[in-house]
Amino acid sequence: MGTKKHSFNNHRNGSVKDRTQVQNPKTGNWIKRDTDTGQFIDQKSGGKPFKGVAQETDKRRK
């Protein structure tokens, strides 16, 4: 009997558009920012960055 292969219809190719992230040097938390307005959107603790969001230092986003 064969196994069914996964159908990845709902996945993202590349990083999330219009979003970047940067690490706060004081707290160590990762902060997600909107590149259009420059406004901070979300903050993540735990030491690991957001998945699929470009970091500001890697130049994937403006």
C-alpha positions as CSV (number, residue, x, y, z in Angstrom):
1,M,0.0,0.0,0.0
2,G,1.4,3.4,-1.0
3,T,1.5,6.5,1.2
4,K,-0.2,9.7,0.2
5,K,2.2,12.5,-0.5
6,H,1.7,15.9,1.2
7,S,0.1,18.6,-0.9
8,F,1.6,21.9,0.0
9,N,-1.0,24.2,-1.4
10,N,-1.0,26.6,1.5
11,H,2.7,27.4,1.9
12,R,4.7,30.6,1.4
13,N,7.6,30.9,-1.0
14,G,10.2,33.3,0.4
15,S,9.9,35.8,3.2
16,V,6.8,37.7,4.3
17,K,6.4,40.9,2.2
18,D,6.5,44.3,3.9
19,R,7.8,42.9,7.2
20,T,11.3,42.9,8.8
21,Q,12.5,41.9,12.2
22,V,15.2,43.2,14.5
23,Q,16.5,42.0,17.9
24,N,16.2,44.3,20.9
25,P,19.7,44.5,22.4
26,K,18.3,45.2,25.9
27,T,15.7,42.5,26.2
28,G,16.9,40.0,23.5
29,N,13.3,39.8,22.2
30,W,12.6,39.9,18.4
31,I,10.5,42.7,17.2
32,K,8.5,42.6,13.9
33,R,8.2,45.9,12.0
34,D,6.1,47.1,9.1
35,T,8.4,48.4,6.3
36,D,5.8,50.8,4.9
37,T,5.0,52.7,8.0
38,G,8.0,51.8,10.2
39,Q,5.6,50.9,13.0
40,F,6.4,48.0,15.4
41,I,3.8,45.2,15.0
42,D,4.7,42.4,17.3
43,Q,7.3,41.2,19.8
44,K,8.4,37.6,20.4
45,S,10.2,36.3,23.4
46,G,12.0,33.0,23.6
47,G,15.2,33.9,21.9
48,K,14.3,32.6,18.4
49,P,13.4,34.9,15.5
50,F,10.0,34.9,13.7
51,K,9.8,32.3,10.9
52,G,9.6,33.6,7.4
53,V,10.3,37.3,8.3
54,A,13.4,38.9,6.9
55,Q,15.9,40.3,9.3
56,E,16.8,44.0,8.7
57,T,20.5,43.2,8.5
58,D,20.3,40.6,5.7
59,K,19.0,43.1,3.0
60,R,16.1,40.8,1.7
61,R,13.7,43.7,2.3
62,K,14.1,47.5,2.0
